[in-house]
Amino acid sequence: MHEVARRCRFDVRSETFVQFEPLGATGVLVLAESHFSAHTFHEEECVRVDCYCCSDTFNPLECMRVIEEVFGAQKLCEWRVIER
């Protein structure tokens, strides 16, 4: 997540990560621009990501590409861009 934040030029202000037993993890980066979170679902072999950014320079399509690359996506990714 930190690599995604660095490459997307997010201003990280705080963070929390939780490792679940026996499997799974959740991470949240609080951004000056809003937030970036990821939740793993081992039984579904997936990670669900939420990235909300109110920066005028934020490019959601580039962010999606970076997330897929950094996380090493090996299956089809589904994305939704919601204009707010």
PDB file of N, CA, C and O in Angstrom, chain B, residues numbered from 101:
ATOM      1  N   MET B 101       0.828  -1.189   0.000  1.00  0.00           N
ATOM      2  CA  MET B 101       0.000   0.000   0.000  1.00  0.00           C
ATOM      3  C   MET B 101       0.873   1.254   0.000  1.00  0.00           C
ATOM      4  O   MET B 101       0.552   2.256  -0.638  1.00  0.00           O
ATOM      5  N   HIS B 102       1.980   1.170   0.730  1.00  0.00           N
ATOM      6  CA  HIS B 102       2.861   2.336   0.760  1.00  0.00           C
ATOM      7  C   HIS B 102       3.469   2.618  -0.611  1.00  0.00           C
ATOM      8  O   HIS B 102       3.660   3.776  -0.983  1.00  0.00           O
ATOM      9  N   GLU B 103       3.773   1.562  -1.361  1.00  0.00           N
ATOM     10  CA  GLU B 103       4.325   1.745  -2.711  1.00  0.00           C
ATOM     11  C   GLU B 103       3.284   2.384  -3.623  1.00  0.00           C
ATOM     12  O   GLU B 103       3.618   3.267  -4.414  1.00  0.00           O
ATOM     13  N   VAL B 104       2.036   1.956  -3.526  1.00  0.00           N
ATOM     14  CA  VAL B 104       0.955   2.577  -4.305  1.00  0.00           C
ATOM     15  C   VAL B 104       0.844   4.044  -3.931  1.00  0.00           C
ATOM     16  O   VAL B 104       0.765   4.907  -4.806  1.00  0.00           O
ATOM     17  N   ALA B 105       0.838   4.331  -2.641  1.00  0.00           N
ATOM     18  CA  ALA B 105       0.725   5.716  -2.169  1.00  0.00           C
ATOM     19  C   ALA B 105       1.880   6.570  -2.693  1.00  0.00           C
ATOM     20  O   ALA B 105       1.678   7.708  -3.116  1.00  0.00           O
ATOM     21  N   ARG B 106       3.081   6.014  -2.663  1.00  0.00           N
ATOM     22  CA  ARG B 106       4.243   6.760  -3.151  1.00  0.00           C
ATOM     23  C   ARG B 106       4.108   7.064  -4.642  1.00  0.00           C
ATOM     24  O   ARG B 106       4.310   8.197  -5.080  1.00  0.00           O
ATOM     25  N   ARG B 107       3.764   6.030  -5.414  1.00  0.00           N
ATOM     26  CA  ARG B 107       3.680   6.192  -6.866  1.00  0.00           C
ATOM     27  C   ARG B 107       2.505   7.061  -7.301  1.00  0.00           C
ATOM     28  O   ARG B 107       2.566   7.710  -8.345  1.00  0.00           O
ATOM     29  N   CYS B 108       1.431   7.077  -6.502  1.00  0.00           N
ATOM     30  CA  CYS B 108       0.267   7.926  -6.817  1.00  0.00           C
ATOM     31  C   CYS B 108       0.377   9.308  -6.175  1.00  0.00           C
ATOM     32  O   CYS B 108      -0.523  10.136  -6.314  1.00  0.00           O
ATOM     33  N   ARG B 109       1.466   9.549  -5.484  1.00  0.00           N
ATOM     34  CA  ARG B 109       1.756  10.837  -4.838  1.00  0.00           C
ATOM     35  C   ARG B 109       0.692  11.229  -3.800  1.00  0.00           C
ATOM     36  O   ARG B 109       0.284  12.387  -3.713  1.00  0.00           O
ATOM     37  N   PHE B 110       0.253  10.222  -3.011  1.00  0.00           N
ATOM     38  CA  PHE B 110      -0.660  10.493  -1.914  1.00  0.00           C
ATOM     39  C   PHE B 110       0.124  11.060  -0.742  1.00  0.00           C
ATOM     40  O   PHE B 110       1.288  10.712  -0.541  1.00  0.00           O
ATOM     41  N   ASP B 111      -0.500  11.920   0.017  1.00  0.00           N
ATOM     42  CA  ASP B 111       0.086  12.501   1.227  1.00  0.00           C
ATOM     43  C   ASP B 111      -0.448  11.718   2.425  1.00  0.00           C
ATOM     44  O   ASP B 111      -1.500  12.054   2.968  1.00  0.00           O
ATOM     45  N   VAL B 112       0.280  10.668   2.841  1.00  0.00           N
ATOM     46  CA  VAL B 112      -0.159   9.782   3.922  1.00  0.00           C
ATOM     47  C   VAL B 112       0.024  10.487   5.263  1.00  0.00           C
ATOM     48  O   VAL B 112       1.117  10.953   5.584  1.00  0.00           O
ATOM     49  N   ARG B 113      -1.048  10.562   6.038  1.00  0.00           N
ATOM     50  CA  ARG B 113      -1.029  11.212   7.340  1.00  0.00           C
ATOM     51  C   ARG B 113      -1.082  10.233   8.512  1.00  0.00           C
ATOM     52  O   ARG B 113      -0.573  10.524   9.594  1.00  0.00           O
ATOM     53  N   SER B 114      -1.707   9.060   8.287  1.00  0.00           N
ATOM     54  CA  SER B 114      -1.826   8.064   9.350  1.00  0.00           C
ATOM     55  C   SER B 114      -2.073   6.719   8.695  1.00  0.00           C
ATOM     56  O   SER B 114      -2.400   6.647   7.510  1.00  0.00           O
ATOM     57  N   GLU B 115      -1.915   5.646   9.474  1.00  0.00           N
ATOM     58  CA  GLU B 115      -2.134   4.312   8.933  1.00  0.00           C
ATOM     59  C   GLU B 115      -2.491   3.344  10.039  1.00  0.00           C
ATOM     60  O   GLU B 115      -2.172   3.556  11.209  1.00  0.00           O
ATOM     61  N   THR B 116      -3.169   2.262   9.635  1.00  0.00           N
ATOM     62  CA  THR B 116      -3.396   1.141  10.544  1.00  0.00           C
ATOM     63  C   THR B 116      -3.504  -0.120   9.700  1.00  0.00           C
ATOM     64  O   THR B 116      -4.080  -0.113   8.612  1.00  0.00           O
ATOM     65  N   PHE B 117      -2.937  -1.202  10.225  1.00  0.00           N
ATOM     66  CA  PHE B 117      -2.963  -2.491   9.560  1.00  0.00           C
ATOM     67  C   PHE B 117      -3.336  -3.549  10.591  1.00  0.00           C
ATOM     68  O   PHE B 117      -2.858  -3.517  11.725  1.00  0.00           O
ATOM     69  N   VAL B 118      -4.190  -4.485  10.190  1.00  0.00           N
ATOM     70  CA  VAL B 118      -4.624  -5.555  11.078  1.00  0.00           C
ATOM     71  C   VAL B 118      -4.439  -6.883  10.360  1.00  0.00           C
ATOM     72  O   VAL B 118      -4.916  -7.065   9.240  1.00  0.00           O
ATOM     73  N   GLN B 119      -3.740  -7.812  11.015  1.00  0.00           N
ATOM     74  CA  GLN B 119      -3.577  -9.180  10.503  1.00  0.00           C
ATOM     75  C   GLN B 119      -4.572 -10.064  11.233  1.00  0.00           C
ATOM     76  O   GLN B 119      -4.567 -10.118  12.463  1.00  0.00           O
ATOM     77  N   PHE B 120      -5.428 -10.757  10.490  1.00  0.00           N
ATOM     78  CA  PHE B 120      -6.420 -11.638  11.080  1.00  0.00           C
ATOM     79  C   PHE B 120      -5.898 -13.065  11.117  1.00  0.00           C
ATOM     80  O   PHE B 120      -5.061 -13.444  10.297  1.00  0.00           O
ATOM     81  N   GLU B 121      -6.383 -13.852  12.057  1.00  0.00           N
ATOM     82  CA  GLU B 121      -6.009 -15.261  12.167  1.00  0.00           C
ATOM     83  C   GLU B 121      -7.192 -16.118  11.762  1.00  0.00           C
ATOM     84  O   GLU B 121      -8.302 -15.823  12.205  1.00  0.00           O
ATOM     85  N   PRO B 122      -7.044 -17.134  10.974  1.00  0.00           N
ATOM     86  CA  PRO B 122      -5.750 -17.632  10.519  1.00  0.00           C
ATOM     87  C   PRO B 122      -5.235 -16.889   9.288  1.00  0.00           C
ATOM     88  O   PRO B 122      -4.033 -16.910   9.020  1.00  0.00           O
ATOM     89  N   LEU B 123      -6.128 -16.227   8.527  1.00  0.00           N
ATOM     90  CA  LEU B 123      -5.715 -15.539   7.299  1.00  0.00           C
ATOM     91  C   LEU B 123      -6.475 -14.241   7.144  1.00  0.00           C
ATOM     92  O   LEU B 123      -7.547 -14.062   7.721  1.00  0.00           O
ATOM     93  N   GLY B 124      -5.919 -13.344   6.366  1.00  0.00           N
ATOM     94  CA  GLY B 124      -6.588 -12.102   6.027  1.00  0.00           C
ATOM     95  C   GLY B 124      -5.934 -10.899   6.663  1.00  0.00           C
ATOM     96  O   GLY B 124      -5.278 -10.999   7.699  1.00  0.00           O
ATOM     97  N   ALA B 125      -6.122  -9.783   6.036  1.00  0.00           N
ATOM     98  CA  ALA B 125      -5.564  -8.535   6.542  1.00  0.00           C
ATOM     99  C   ALA B 125      -6.373  -7.365   6.019  1.00  0.00           C
ATOM    100  O   ALA B 125      -7.018  -7.446   4.973  1.00  0.00           O
ATOM    101  N   THR B 126      -6.325  -6.279   6.769  1.00  0.00           N
ATOM    102  CA  THR B 126      -6.932  -5.021   6.366  1.00  0.00           C
ATOM    103  C   THR B 126      -5.923  -3.922   6.625  1.00  0.00           C
ATOM    104  O   THR B 126      -5.259  -3.896   7.661  1.00  0.00           O
ATOM    105  N   GLY B 127      -5.820  -3.019   5.672  1.00  0.00           N
ATOM    106  CA  GLY B 127      -4.953  -1.869   5.848  1.00  0.00           C
ATOM    107  C   GLY B 127      -5.669  -0.612   5.434  1.00  0.00           C
ATOM    108  O   GLY B 127      -6.440  -0.608   4.474  1.00  0.00           O
ATOM    109  N   VAL B 128      -5.410   0.465   6.165  1.00  0.00           N
ATOM    110  CA  VAL B 128      -6.002   1.763   5.839  1.00  0.00           C
ATOM    111  C   VAL B 128      -4.915   2.822   5.933  1.00  0.00           C
ATOM    112  O   VAL B 128      -4.213   2.927   6.939  1.00  0.00           O
ATOM    113  N   LEU B 129      -4.789   3.598   4.872  1.00  0.00           N
ATOM    114  CA  LEU B 129      -3.935   4.776   4.898  1.00  0.00           C
ATOM    115  C   LEU B 129      -4.852   5.984   4.890  1.00  0.00           C
ATOM    116  O   LEU B 129      -5.672   6.146   3.986  1.00  0.00           O
ATOM    117  N   VAL B 130      -4.712   6.823   5.891  1.00  0.00           N
ATOM    118  CA  VAL B 130      -5.459   8.076   5.933  1.00  0.00           C
ATOM    119  C   VAL B 130      -4.623   9.088   5.169  1.00  0.00           C
ATOM    120  O   VAL B 130      -3.454   9.308   5.484  1.00  0.00           O
ATOM    121  N   LEU B 131      -5.224   9.692   4.178  1.00  0.00           N
ATOM    122  CA  LEU B 131      -4.528  10.629   3.308  1.00  0.00           C
ATOM    123  C   LEU B 131      -4.982  12.051   3.575  1.00  0.00           C
ATOM    124  O   LEU B 131      -6.104  12.279   4.026  1.00  0.00           O
ATOM    125  N   ALA B 132      -4.120  12.992   3.300  1.00  0.00           N
ATOM    126  CA  ALA B 132      -4.552  14.390   3.342  1.00  0.00           C
ATOM    127  C   ALA B 132      -5.698  14.575   2.349  1.00  0.00           C
ATOM    128  O   ALA B 132      -6.574  15.418   2.543  1.00  0.00           O
ATOM    129  N   GLU B 133      -5.676  13.769   1.273  1.00  0.00           N
ATOM    130  CA  GLU B 133      -6.684  13.846   0.224  1.00  0.00           C
ATOM    131  C   GLU B 133      -7.925  13.015   0.525  1.00  0.00           C
ATOM    132  O   GLU B 133      -8.946  13.204  -0.135  1.00  0.00           O
ATOM    133  N   SER B 134      -7.880  12.109   1.486  1.00  0.00           N
ATOM    134  CA  SER B 134      -8.983  11.282   1.980  1.00  0.00           C
ATOM    135  C   SER B 134      -8.470   9.938   2.476  1.00  0.00           C
ATOM    136  O   SER B 134      -7.843   9.900   3.535  1.00  0.00           O
ATOM    137  N   HIS B 135      -8.708   8.792   1.744  1.00  0.00           N
ATOM    138  CA  HIS B 135      -8.260   7.502   2.276  1.00  0.00           C
ATOM    139  C   HIS B 135      -7.998   6.479   1.174  1.00  0.00           C
ATOM    140  O   HIS B 135      -8.457   6.620   0.041  1.00  0.00           O
ATOM    141  N   PHE B 136      -7.244   5.442   1.548  1.00  0.00           N
ATOM    142  CA  PHE B 136      -6.925   4.319   0.677  1.00  0.00           C
ATOM    143  C   PHE B 136      -6.961   3.083   1.568  1.00  0.00           C
ATOM    144  O   PHE B 136      -6.177   2.978   2.512  1.00  0.00           O
ATOM    145  N   SER B 137      -7.866   2.142   1.277  1.00  0.00           N
ATOM    146  CA  SER B 137      -7.980   0.949   2.116  1.00  0.00           C
ATOM    147  C   SER B 137      -7.946  -0.313   1.258  1.00  0.00           C
ATOM    148  O   SER B 137      -8.306  -0.299   0.081  1.00  0.00           O
ATOM    149  N   ALA B 138      -7.501  -1.407   1.883  1.00  0.00           N
ATOM    150  CA  ALA B 138      -7.464  -2.704   1.209  1.00  0.00           C
ATOM    151  C   ALA B 138      -7.852  -3.777   2.213  1.00  0.00           C
ATOM    152  O   ALA B 138      -7.393  -3.770   3.355  1.00  0.00           O
ATOM    153  N   HIS B 139      -8.700  -4.696   1.780  1.00  0.00           N
ATOM    154  CA  HIS B 139      -9.185  -5.785   2.618  1.00  0.00           C
ATOM    155  C   HIS B 139      -8.994  -7.086   1.849  1.00  0.00           C
ATOM    156  O   HIS B 139      -9.506  -7.222   0.738  1.00  0.00           O
ATOM    157  N   THR B 140      -8.265  -8.049   2.421  1.00  0.00           N
ATOM    158  CA  THR B 140      -8.058  -9.320   1.742  1.00  0.00           C
ATOM    159  C   THR B 140      -9.157 -10.306   2.111  1.00  0.00           C
ATOM    160  O   THR B 140      -9.674 -10.307   3.228  1.00  0.00           O
ATOM    161  N   PHE B 141      -9.496 -11.140   1.144  1.00  0.00           N
ATOM    162  CA  PHE B 141     -10.484 -12.197   1.315  1.00  0.00           C
ATOM    163  C   PHE B 141      -9.862 -13.478   0.768  1.00  0.00           C
ATOM    164  O   PHE B 141     -10.000 -13.807  -0.410  1.00  0.00           O
ATOM    165  N   HIS B 142      -9.170 -14.194   1.662  1.00  0.00           N
ATOM    166  CA  HIS B 142      -8.432 -15.393   1.259  1.00  0.00           C
ATOM    167  C   HIS B 142      -9.329 -16.419   0.586  1.00  0.00           C
ATOM    168  O   HIS B 142      -8.951 -17.002  -0.430  1.00  0.00           O
ATOM    169  N   GLU B 143     -10.509 -16.645   1.140  1.00  0.00           N
ATOM    170  CA  GLU B 143     -11.415 -17.662   0.600  1.00  0.00           C
ATOM    171  C   GLU B 143     -11.860 -17.332  -0.823  1.00  0.00           C
ATOM    172  O   GLU B 143     -12.250 -18.230  -1.570  1.00  0.00           O
ATOM    173  N   GLU B 144     -11.805 -16.061  -1.205  1.00  0.00           N
ATOM    174  CA  GLU B 144     -12.171 -15.640  -2.558  1.00  0.00           C
ATOM    175  C   GLU B 144     -10.937 -15.321  -3.398  1.00  0.00           C
ATOM    176  O   GLU B 144     -11.051 -14.968  -4.572  1.00  0.00           O
ATOM    177  N   GLU B 145      -9.761 -15.446  -2.793  1.00  0.00           N
ATOM    178  CA  GLU B 145      -8.496 -15.100  -3.445  1.00  0.00           C
ATOM    179  C   GLU B 145      -8.542 -13.703  -4.055  1.00  0.00           C
ATOM    180  O   GLU B 145      -8.205 -13.505  -5.223  1.00  0.00           O
ATOM    181  N   CYS B 146      -8.964 -12.740  -3.239  1.00  0.00           N
ATOM    182  CA  CYS B 146      -9.055 -11.387  -3.770  1.00  0.00           C
ATOM    183  C   CYS B 146      -8.728 -10.339  -2.707  1.00  0.00           C
ATOM    184  O   CYS B 146      -8.693 -10.607  -1.506  1.00  0.00           O
ATOM    185  N   VAL B 147      -8.498  -9.166  -3.206  1.00  0.00           N
ATOM    186  CA  VAL B 147      -8.313  -7.981  -2.369  1.00  0.00           C
ATOM    187  C   VAL B 147      -9.327  -6.953  -2.856  1.00  0.00           C
ATOM    188  O   VAL B 147      -9.445  -6.696  -4.054  1.00  0.00           O
ATOM    189  N   ARG B 148     -10.042  -6.382  -1.925  1.00  0.00           N
ATOM    190  CA  ARG B 148     -10.975  -5.303  -2.280  1.00  0.00           C
ATOM    191  C   ARG B 148     -10.357  -3.991  -1.818  1.00  0.00           C
ATOM    192  O   ARG B 148      -9.936  -3.846  -0.671  1.00  0.00           O
ATOM    193  N   VAL B 149     -10.315  -3.049  -2.738  1.00  0.00           N
ATOM    194  CA  VAL B 149      -9.632  -1.775  -2.504  1.00  0.00           C
ATOM    195  C   VAL B 149     -10.629  -0.639  -2.631  1.00  0.00           C
ATOM    196  O   VAL B 149     -11.496  -0.651  -3.506  1.00  0.00           O
ATOM    197  N   ASP B 150     -10.499   0.339  -1.754  1.00  0.00           N
ATOM    198  CA  ASP B 150     -11.280   1.569  -1.841  1.00  0.00           C
ATOM    199  C   ASP B 150     -10.293   2.722  -1.794  1.00  0.00           C
ATOM    200  O   ASP B 150      -9.502   2.842  -0.859  1.00  0.00           O
ATOM    201  N   CYS B 151     -10.346   3.550  -2.791  1.00  0.00           N
ATOM    202  CA  CYS B 151      -9.461   4.709  -2.822  1.00  0.00           C
ATOM    203  C   CYS B 151     -10.311   5.934  -3.120  1.00  0.00           C
ATOM    204  O   CYS B 151     -10.848   6.082  -4.218  1.00  0.00           O
ATOM    205  N   TYR B 152     -10.424   6.798  -2.139  1.00  0.00           N
ATOM    206  CA  TYR B 152     -11.176   8.027  -2.309  1.00  0.00           C
ATOM    207  C   TYR B 152     -10.180   9.170  -2.230  1.00  0.00           C
ATOM    208  O   TYR B 152      -9.482   9.326  -1.228  1.00  0.00           O
ATOM    209  N   CYS B 153     -10.115   9.960  -3.278  1.00  0.00           N
ATOM    210  CA  CYS B 153      -9.127  11.022  -3.332  1.00  0.00           C
ATOM    211  C   CYS B 153      -9.771  12.267  -3.933  1.00  0.00           C
ATOM    212  O   CYS B 153     -10.347  12.213  -5.019  1.00  0.00           O
ATOM    213  N   CYS B 154      -9.670  13.374  -3.229  1.00  0.00           N
ATOM    214  CA  CYS B 154     -10.295  14.612  -3.697  1.00  0.00           C
ATOM    215  C   CYS B 154      -9.282  15.585  -4.298  1.00  0.00           C
ATOM    216  O   CYS B 154      -9.588  16.765  -4.471  1.00  0.00           O
ATOM    217  N   SER B 155      -8.085  15.106  -4.618  1.00  0.00           N
ATOM    218  CA  SER B 155      -7.081  15.954  -5.238  1.00  0.00           C
ATOM    219  C   SER B 155      -7.454  16.244  -6.691  1.00  0.00           C
ATOM    220  O   SER B 155      -7.929  15.355  -7.398  1.00  0.00           O
ATOM    221  N   ASP B 156      -7.245  17.469  -7.136  1.00  0.00           N
ATOM    222  CA  ASP B 156      -7.537  17.845  -8.516  1.00  0.00           C
ATOM    223  C   ASP B 156      -6.648  17.108  -9.517  1.00  0.00           C
ATOM    224  O   ASP B 156      -7.003  16.980 -10.689  1.00  0.00           O
ATOM    225  N   THR B 157      -5.502  16.627  -9.060  1.00  0.00           N
ATOM    226  CA  THR B 157      -4.558  15.952  -9.959  1.00  0.00           C
ATOM    227  C   THR B 157      -4.696  14.431  -9.928  1.00  0.00           C
ATOM    228  O   THR B 157      -3.968  13.740 -10.641  1.00  0.00           O
ATOM    229  N   PHE B 158      -5.607  13.895  -9.123  1.00  0.00           N
ATOM    230  CA  PHE B 158      -5.779  12.448  -9.013  1.00  0.00           C
ATOM    231  C   PHE B 158      -6.301  11.866 -10.318  1.00  0.00           C
ATOM    232  O   PHE B 158      -7.266  12.373 -10.889  1.00  0.00           O
ATOM    233  N   ASN B 159      -5.661  10.803 -10.787  1.00  0.00           N
ATOM    234  CA  ASN B 159      -6.073  10.119 -12.001  1.00  0.00           C
ATOM    235  C   ASN B 159      -6.482   8.694 -11.619  1.00  0.00           C
ATOM    236  O   ASN B 159      -5.612   7.847 -11.416  1.00  0.00           O
ATOM    237  N   PRO B 160      -7.781   8.411 -11.516  1.00  0.00           N
ATOM    238  CA  PRO B 160      -8.207   7.086 -11.054  1.00  0.00           C
ATOM    239  C   PRO B 160      -7.748   5.951 -11.962  1.00  0.00           C
ATOM    240  O   PRO B 160      -7.451   4.863 -11.469  1.00  0.00           O
ATOM    241  N   LEU B 161      -7.681   6.171 -13.267  1.00  0.00           N
ATOM    242  CA  LEU B 161      -7.251   5.109 -14.176  1.00  0.00           C
ATOM    243  C   LEU B 161      -5.776   4.773 -13.964  1.00  0.00           C
ATOM    244  O   LEU B 161      -5.399   3.601 -14.006  1.00  0.00           O
ATOM    245  N   GLU B 162      -4.955   5.766 -13.742  1.00  0.00           N
ATOM    246  CA  GLU B 162      -3.540   5.521 -13.450  1.00  0.00           C
ATOM    247  C   GLU B 162      -3.393   4.833 -12.096  1.00  0.00           C
ATOM    248  O   GLU B 162      -2.564   3.935 -11.948  1.00  0.00           O
ATOM    249  N   CYS B 163      -4.178   5.241 -11.115  1.00  0.00           N
ATOM    250  CA  CYS B 163      -4.139   4.613  -9.797  1.00  0.00           C
ATOM    251  C   CYS B 163      -4.516   3.141  -9.896  1.00  0.00           C
ATOM    252  O   CYS B 163      -3.883   2.301  -9.256  1.00  0.00           O
ATOM    253  N   MET B 164      -5.530   2.812 -10.684  1.00  0.00           N
ATOM    254  CA  MET B 164      -5.929   1.412 -10.876  1.00  0.00           C
ATOM    255  C   MET B 164      -4.784   0.604 -11.474  1.00  0.00           C
ATOM    256  O   MET B 164      -4.517  -0.514 -11.034  1.00  0.00           O
ATOM    257  N   ARG B 165      -4.109   1.162 -12.471  1.00  0.00           N
ATOM    258  CA  ARG B 165      -2.994   0.475 -13.109  1.00  0.00           C
ATOM    259  C   ARG B 165      -1.881   0.214 -12.100  1.00  0.00           C
ATOM    260  O   ARG B 165      -1.316  -0.879 -12.061  1.00  0.00           O
ATOM    261  N   VAL B 166      -1.567   1.223 -11.279  1.00  0.00           N
ATOM    262  CA  VAL B 166      -0.520   1.090 -10.267  1.00  0.00           C
ATOM    263  C   VAL B 166      -0.905   0.021  -9.242  1.00  0.00           C
ATOM    264  O   VAL B 166      -0.074  -0.812  -8.881  1.00  0.00           O
ATOM    265  N   ILE B 167      -2.138   0.035  -8.776  1.00  0.00           N
ATOM    266  CA  ILE B 167      -2.594  -0.960  -7.797  1.00  0.00           C
ATOM    267  C   ILE B 167      -2.455  -2.371  -8.365  1.00  0.00           C
ATOM    268  O   ILE B 167      -1.935  -3.261  -7.691  1.00  0.00           O
ATOM    269  N   GLU B 168      -2.915  -2.581  -9.597  1.00  0.00           N
ATOM    270  CA  GLU B 168      -2.802  -3.901 -10.217  1.00  0.00           C
ATOM    271  C   GLU B 168      -1.343  -4.340 -10.307  1.00  0.00           C
ATOM    272  O   GLU B 168      -1.021  -5.494 -10.025  1.00  0.00           O
ATOM    273  N   GLU B 169      -0.468  -3.427 -10.696  1.00  0.00           N
ATOM    274  CA  GLU B 169       0.950  -3.748 -10.838  1.00  0.00           C
ATOM    275  C   GLU B 169       1.599  -4.046  -9.486  1.00  0.00           C
ATOM    276  O   GLU B 169       2.282  -5.059  -9.334  1.00  0.00           O
ATOM    277  N   VAL B 170       1.388  -3.169  -8.511  1.00  0.00           N
ATOM    278  CA  VAL B 170       2.032  -3.324  -7.202  1.00  0.00           C
ATOM    279  C   VAL B 170       1.497  -4.545  -6.463  1.00  0.00           C
ATOM    280  O   VAL B 170       2.266  -5.265  -5.826  1.00  0.00           O
ATOM    281  N   PHE B 171       0.204  -4.784  -6.539  1.00  0.00           N
ATOM    282  CA  PHE B 171      -0.389  -5.924  -5.842  1.00  0.00           C
ATOM    283  C   PHE B 171      -0.171  -7.234  -6.593  1.00  0.00           C
ATOM    284  O   PHE B 171      -0.428  -8.308  -6.049  1.00  0.00           O
ATOM    285  N   GLY B 172       0.300  -7.155  -7.837  1.00  0.00           N
ATOM    286  CA  GLY B 172       0.576  -8.365  -8.605  1.00  0.00           C
ATOM    287  C   GLY B 172      -0.675  -9.094  -9.039  1.00  0.00           C
ATOM    288  O   GLY B 172      -0.741 -10.320  -8.953  1.00  0.00           O
ATOM    289  N   ALA B 173      -1.670  -8.356  -9.505  1.00  0.00           N
ATOM    290  CA  ALA B 173      -2.939  -8.966  -9.916  1.00  0.00           C
ATOM    291  C   ALA B 173      -2.697 -10.037 -10.968  1.00  0.00           C
ATOM    292  O   ALA B 173      -2.017  -9.801 -11.967  1.00  0.00           O
ATOM    293  N   GLN B 174      -3.263 -11.215 -10.732  1.00  0.00           N
ATOM    294  CA  GLN B 174      -3.112 -12.326 -11.666  1.00  0.00           C
ATOM    295  C   GLN B 174      -4.439 -12.750 -12.269  1.00  0.00           C
ATOM    296  O   GLN B 174      -4.483 -13.622 -13.137  1.00  0.00           O
ATOM    297  N   LYS B 175      -5.502 -12.144 -11.818  1.00  0.00           N
ATOM    298  CA  LYS B 175      -6.829 -12.443 -12.348  1.00  0.00           C
ATOM    299  C   LYS B 175      -7.471 -11.133 -12.788  1.00  0.00           C
ATOM    300  O   LYS B 175      -6.951 -10.050 -12.521  1.00  0.00           O
ATOM    301  N   LEU B 176      -8.585 -11.247 -13.454  1.00  0.00           N
ATOM    302  CA  LEU B 176      -9.327 -10.094 -13.917  1.00  0.00           C
ATOM    303  C   LEU B 176      -9.697  -9.185 -12.747  1.00  0.00           C
ATOM    304  O   LEU B 176     -10.199  -9.649 -11.723  1.00  0.00           O
ATOM    305  N   CYS B 177      -9.451  -7.921 -12.907  1.00  0.00           N
ATOM    306  CA  CYS B 177      -9.823  -6.938 -11.880  1.00  0.00           C
ATOM    307  C   CYS B 177     -11.074  -6.205 -12.328  1.00  0.00           C
ATOM    308  O   CYS B 177     -11.212  -5.844 -13.496  1.00  0.00           O
ATOM    309  N   GLU B 178     -11.968  -5.994 -11.406  1.00  0.00           N
ATOM    310  CA  GLU B 178     -13.163  -5.191 -11.666  1.00  0.00           C
ATOM    311  C   GLU B 178     -12.994  -3.864 -10.963  1.00  0.00           C
ATOM    312  O   GLU B 178     -12.598  -3.810  -9.799  1.00  0.00           O
ATOM    313  N   TRP B 179     -13.295  -2.801 -11.670  1.00  0.00           N
ATOM    314  CA  TRP B 179     -13.143  -1.467 -11.099  1.00  0.00           C
ATOM    315  C   TRP B 179     -14.420  -0.660 -11.306  1.00  0.00           C
ATOM    316  O   TRP B 179     -15.127  -0.824 -12.301  1.00  0.00           O
ATOM    317  N   ARG B 180     -14.692   0.198 -10.359  1.00  0.00           N
ATOM    318  CA  ARG B 180     -15.784   1.170 -10.485  1.00  0.00           C
ATOM    319  C   ARG B 180     -15.235   2.534 -10.111  1.00  0.00           C
ATOM    320  O   ARG B 180     -14.656   2.701  -9.037  1.00  0.00           O
ATOM    321  N   VAL B 181     -15.410   3.491 -10.973  1.00  0.00           N
ATOM    322  CA  VAL B 181     -15.050   4.871 -10.659  1.00  0.00           C
ATOM    323  C   VAL B 181     -16.354   5.593 -10.375  1.00  0.00           C
ATOM    324  O   VAL B 181     -17.253   5.642 -11.215  1.00  0.00           O
ATOM    325  N   ILE B 182     -16.442   6.148  -9.187  1.00  0.00           N
ATOM    326  CA  ILE B 182     -17.653   6.859  -8.774  1.00  0.00           C
ATOM    327  C   ILE B 182     -17.313   8.336  -8.644  1.00  0.00           C
ATOM    328  O   ILE B 182     -16.476   8.718  -7.826  1.00  0.00           O
ATOM    329  N   GLU B 183     -17.954   9.150  -9.440  1.00  0.00           N
ATOM    330  CA  GLU B 183     -17.748  10.595  -9.379  1.00  0.00           C
ATOM    331  C   GLU B 183     -18.503  11.132  -8.172  1.00  0.00           C
ATOM    332  O   GLU B 183     -19.683  10.838  -7.986  1.00  0.00           O
ATOM    333  N   ARG B 184     -17.822  11.912  -7.363  1.00  0.00           N
ATOM    334  CA  ARG B 184     -18.478  12.490  -6.184  1.00  0.00           C
ATOM    335  C   ARG B 184     -18.387  13.986  -6.230  1.00  0.00           C
ATOM    336  O   ARG B 184     -18.879  14.663  -5.327  1.00  0.00           O
TER     337      ARG B 184
END
